[in-house]
Amino acid sequence: MKTLLGLLLALAVLPAHAQLDWDAALAGEHRSEANRARDDARHPRETLEFFGLREGMTVVELSPGGGWYTEVLAPLLVDNGTLYAAHFGLNAPGAYFRKSLGGYLQKLAANHELYGPVVVTQLQPPAETTVAPAGSADLVVAFRNVHSWMRSDSLDAVFQAAHAALKPGGVLGIVQHRAEAGRSEEQMASTGYVTEAHVIAAAEAAGFTLDGRSEINANPRDTRDHPQGVWSLPPSLVGGDEGREGFMAIGESDRMTLRFRKPE
């Protein structure tokens, strides 16, 4: 009886994220070999645990793009939580936005068992900013999107949308290519590298408080001075063969990983 009681007590104090099926999420057949190969650079488990992902949460992924992180989040939450994916608007201007949303919706439709429960919402400021019902989310996450929101002059609106969606005490988790101090906003938007100070100031202006920093996604090999900004590096390698060997040796970008909290 003592042994059984001890086992039950031990299970009771396990951290909640230990109940998530990380093997199914990271090694499942729903992920391509190319996407799995990037885990060493993107550290999805370590990043999501730093943000506080737990069983049963309501999570909002902002601007999921092609769905790299959706592939990880969806299986973790399919039976024990809710995932909102705040993609481009259905009537977004420009072919790029419509093509991106269409490709994402096709990805979800191709695996209804896994992605069927994902709730797709629209994030296209200023017209569409309700990424989830107000005060419903435990966690909002965004991966390498801040520079894009700066280019469209929508960073403040996006952070305000995240704040509105979160419960009091909820978390906003940001991963972003990191610039050295002193870069102008124009340089940040054009190169993809943004200073930590700029991200923190924008989040605080939206009502968040900085709750933690991590170097999970840091890369000290990244000099952050490439001819075509962050897109010179893998996986983009927009320069083709020019400088490719050196960029491959650097690897993916140096990234900040910041955790903000909505005050209770």
N, C-alpha and C positions, 0 to 999 in steps of 0.2 A: 504493500500500500504506500509506504514512504517513497519507494522508487517511482510509482505511478504519479503520486502527488508532486514529486519534484519535477518530473517531466512536464506535467501540465503547467506548473508554475513557470518553468523555463520557457515554454511556448508562449505563455501569456505576456512575457516581458520582451519578446523578440520585437525589434523595430518593425513598424508596419510595412516598410518597403521590402522586408524579407519575404513577405507573402506574395509579392509580384513575381510573375513567371518571366524572369529575364532571359532564360534560355530560349523560350518560345519567341520572345520579342526580338532577340538579337540574332539567333541562329536559325530561325524559321525559314521554310522554303519560300515564303512570300517575299523575301529580300533577295535581290540580285547579288551575285558575287562581287560586283563592282561596289555596291553600296556597303556590303559587309566589310570590304577592304578598307573603307574610310573610317571604321570605328576607332582605329589607332590614332587618327588625327582629330576626330570629333568627340571621342569619349562620351558616348550617349548615356551610359549607365551612371558614371561618376557625375556627369553634369546634372542629370535629372534628380539624382539623390541629393546633390548639393542644393537644388531648388526646393527640395522637400517633397518630392512626389511620393504619394502614399496610396495604398489601396482605398478604393471608394471615392476618390476625389473627382470633382468636376474641373476639367482642364481646358483651357483655350489656347490653341496654337495660332499665333498671328502670322499671316502671310506665309502659308506653308509651301508655296512654290510647287515643285514637283512631288513633294511628299516624302523626302528623305526621313525626316523626324516623325512624320505620321506613321511610317512603317514600324517605328519603335513604340510610339505611344498607343496606337490602336490596339495591338494585342495585349498590352498591359492593362488597358481599361475596358476591353470589350465585355468582360463579365463582372467587372467590379468598379465601375466608374462611368463617367461621361466625357466624351471628347468633342469639343467644338473646333472646327477648322474655319478660321475667318479669312477667306480667300478674296480675290478681286470681285468687284461688283458684276452682276449679270449684264449690265449695260455700260460696262467700263469703256472709256474712249481708247481707241488704239487696238490694233490687231494683236499686239504682244499680250496684252492683259486678257483678252478673250481666249487666245490660244492657250495660255497658261492655265486658266480656269478650266477650259474644256479638257485639257490633258489630265488635270487632277481629278475631275469628275469621272473620266473614263477609267482612271486607275482605281477609284473606289468601286465603280460598278463591276469591274472585272473580278473582284473578290468580295462578294456581298456578305459572306459569312463573317469575314474579318472586319470589313469597312462599312457594312450596312448601318451599324449604330452611330457612325460618325455624323455629327450634325454640321452641315456646311452653312456658314453665314457669310455675309459680305462685309468687307472692309475697304471702302473707297471714299475717303474723306473728300469733301465735307458732307456729301449726300448720305453715305451709308457708314455708320460707325457703331451700330449695335452688334457687337461681336458675340454676345451671349446675354441672356436676361440679366437685368441689373441686380447686382448683389448676389449672383448665383455661383460664381467661380471661386475655387480654392487656389488655383494657380493659373497664371497666364504666362506663356513662354514665347520668346521670339529669337530667332537664330539668324544673325548676319543680315538684318533688314534695316538697321538704323540709317545707314547711308542712303538707301533708296527712299526712305521717308523724308530725309533731308532734301533730296533732289526734288521731290514733289511738294515740298513745303507743308508736309502733313505730320511731322514728328509730334508736335504738341497735341494734335487731334488724336493720333493713335494712342499716345500715353494716357490721354483723358478717357478714351474708350476702354482701355484696359482697367483704369481705375474704377470706372462705372460698373464694369462687369464683375469685379472682385468683391467678395465678402469683406467686411472689416477684418483685418488681420491676414488677409490673403496676400499671396506673393506674386510679384512680377519678376520673371527670370530672363535675363538678357545675355546673349552671347554675341559679340561684335568684334570685327577686325579692329585692332587697337593701334592708334597713331601715337606718336610721341607728342608731348606737350608743345603747344605753340602753333599748331597748324590752324589755318583759317577755316571757316565753315565751307568756303568754296573748295579748298583743297580736300577737306574731309569728304565732301559729297562726290567729288570727281575721282578720288583714288580708292574709295571704299574704306579707308582707315579713319576711324573717329577717335577722338581723345576720350579717356574715361571721364574727365571733368565735364565734357559736353553732355555725355549721356546722363551723368548724375544730376547735372543742373536741370536737364529737361524732365527727368523723372521727378525730381523734387518740386518743380514748378507744377506738375500734375497732381501733387499731393502725396507722393510716396516718400518714404524714408529709406536710406541705404541700410541694408540689414546684413550684408556680407559680401566679401570678395573671394574669388578663388583663382588660382593659377592652373587649373585643370587643363585649360585649352591654350596655355602659353606656348610660344615657340621662339626661343632666343635666337634661333638661326635666321629669323626673318628680319631683314634690314629695313623693310617698309619704305623703300625708295625705288621701286621698280618702274620701268618706263610706262607700263600700262596699269599701274596701281596693283591692287590685290589680284586682278584678273591675269596678271603675268604668271602667277603661281598656279600649281595644281589645286583643284581639278580643271580650272578653265584653260590655262596655258594658251592664252589668246595670241601670243607671239609665234606660235607654231614651233618650228625647230630652232629659231633664233634664241639662244640662251637657255634652251630647254634643259640641258644637263644640269646647269647651275640651279635653275628653279626647282627641278626635281630633288636636288640635294637639300634645298631649303625645306621643301615640303609645304604643307598648307600654312595659312597665315598665322601670325601671332594674334591671339584673341583674348579679350577681357571676358570674364564671366562674373556678372553682378547679380545680386539678389536684393530686391527691394520689397518693402512691405507697406500695405495700406494700413494706416493707423486704425486701431479699434475704437 
